[in-house]
Amino acid sequence: MTLTLVPVLGDQLTIGLASLRAADPASAIVLFAEVSEEASYVPHHKKKIAFAFSSMRHFADTLRRDGWTVDYVRFEDPANTGTLAGEIRRSITQNDIDRIVITEPGEWRLRTALEEMADAMTIPVEILEDDRFIASHADFDDWADGRKQLRLEHFYREMRVKTGLLMTADGQPEGGRWNFDADNRQPANPDLFMPRPMQFTPDGVTREVIELVQRHFGDHFGDLEPFWFGVTAEQAKRAFGHFVKTALPQFGDFQDAMISGHAFMFHSVASLYINAGLLDPIDACRRVEDAYRSGDVPLNAAEGFIRQIIGWREFVRGIYWREGPEYVSRNTLNHTRPLPTFFWTGDTDMACIRDVVEQTRAEAYAHHIQRLMITGNFALLAGVDPREVHEWYLAVYADAYEWVELPNTLGMSQFADGGLLASKPYVSSGNYINRMSDYCEGCRYDVKRKHGNGACPFNALYWHFIDRHAPELRRNPRLRTVYATWDRMSESNRLAYRSSATAFLKQLS
């Protein structure tokens, strides 16, 4: 009998995984490995590590119940080599394996390591494409080839047609529009009732993992407890059903809003489960579509959620794999400032930054506007090295895997790819933050003051950014009115913005 080894990674916790489908439980061993290399290549949030290890242990138990033989290497196993490749080699030797079948990793780093390992193997190694996505690598490349610009909106429409989501019988988008983003930008009132995501009490397996993480990763960023994430597919489905019922109806209107002390607003926190493989993205979208068709949620909410999954999520994955491992090194704007320490400590008088960092420390979560228009906006305006920003996002958020996080950070947030992903830099002064949040109300800085002592730092930093990057950005059609405004300012006003920004950046250094 030919014995097959099926390594399963921490973000491949899906019963229908390609490599599991390609193997027979009667003649296969499934390998899971909790290794220090994966837990520490960036200083991952403690909750993120606990979620990964607990979810892996629960999924391994599910496979055992389904009749699979499982080789599970725990972090504290004295024989643990600390690397995925090392544990694959050890399992081959221990179990007399004849061949390996594995679903491709989601990151170039791991893909390269496995290919190098496979080249050195004396047994066959088959790396299968991860088919849990709508667009294969070839599909995305076929769509992208020959296009001068790669824009989400064009790609998203094709994904809508391909899936049939929110399409009419005659092939038109529901409501006569593909995109309802313009309806999804309302600021929220703090008096609104905002339901929390469904929370789960840790079972014995999770408690054991929490104690392990505290022992070995206690110096990592973030609060480990209270730990409330779901760690099984069943819990992930229940949590998503709770979101659809309690928060989705208002998600559309308020998905860009921010309120101090309300980490989740009307967001699903589903990316945590989807990216680990516990929640099927298309099933989630179908459930949202059903809620719209039954009249339980408005179209702008359903479309806004579905666009994030079959549009943006698929789009950034395509960019990641198409651009290759060198993408991480791009720095078109030549930003080199070190990441400020308050990204780790929250020790800053800027209320918006402080709130998002403290929330991130507590929950390993911030929603997309907090990431883009608070921490990301500040880092871009201040000229922070985009690779350091990328590594911070990868470390601190429980849903962050490089294939999805890197393009979002390097391309969308930091414009370091020169506009490949985003059509313009996503920067703003304090006015946007004041309009979309209540952060400015309790801040030491005055958002109404444009420059000088006590003025909101975002105001001067914004115009300083626009000024210093004029050679690269002035020709961007989406910034034409911005540069027209800058050109109309008096020289004394421009000088005041430059001086204020320079003084702030000096003390930041």
PyMOL commands that set and color helices and strands:
alter all, ss='L'
color gray80, all
select helices_A, chain A and resi 18-21+25-27+36-40+46-65+84-95+108-120+137-144+152-163+174-176+181-183+204-217+233-246+248-254+271-276+281-293+299-323+325-329+342-345+351-363+368-382+386-396+402-413+430-436+439-442+457-468+470-473+477-488+491-508
alter helices_A, ss='H'
color red, helices_A
select strands_A, chain A and resi 4-7+28-33+69-73+99-103+125-128
alter strands_A, ss='S'
color yellow, strands_A
deselect
rebuild
show_as cartoon
